[in-house]
Amino acid sequence: MDAVTLSLPPVPVRTVSASASTSYSVPVSSSWSAAARQRLWSLRTRPRFRNHSSAVPQLTVTCGAGVAEINESQFKETVLEANRPVLVEFVATWCGPCRLISPAMESLAKEYEDRLIVVKIDHDANPRLIEEYKVYGLPTLILFKNGEEVPESRREGAITKSKLKVYVDDLLKSISVS
């Protein structure tokens, strides 16, 4: 039996460090197949992502003019002793759905400012309130009137702006606030 000799094209070698550029050059031999050249070309044109820092970005749930962020020490005065109904939103900085509904809550607070107070409470910074009101999912919305939680007002999870308006309108009708 005769020995068979294979001739393979040179193998590209690439060493990349965390801060090094990912661009590289590979000599393309004419003996490469069209499929091999296509694969190489797709690698050259594929978007490259660089990680310049290992720091995790800090995300926050911001409050605009219509929504006030309160804490445990302000809860009694702002929510329980309020002369209007208060919609409380329990949120967290790490909660994606909380950030998702934040613009809708801002809009709602501005639109209903004459009939309703809207506040946010940070889940992580206020563990006593989280335990007292048994907040299990985020975001959680609870309506308070005359210092009491309105029955059937609790809602968990993200909600669209239109459904949020229907939710609030139905709650305000149920407690006779027009």
Disulfide bonds with the S-S distance in Angstrom:
Cys95-Cys98 2.44
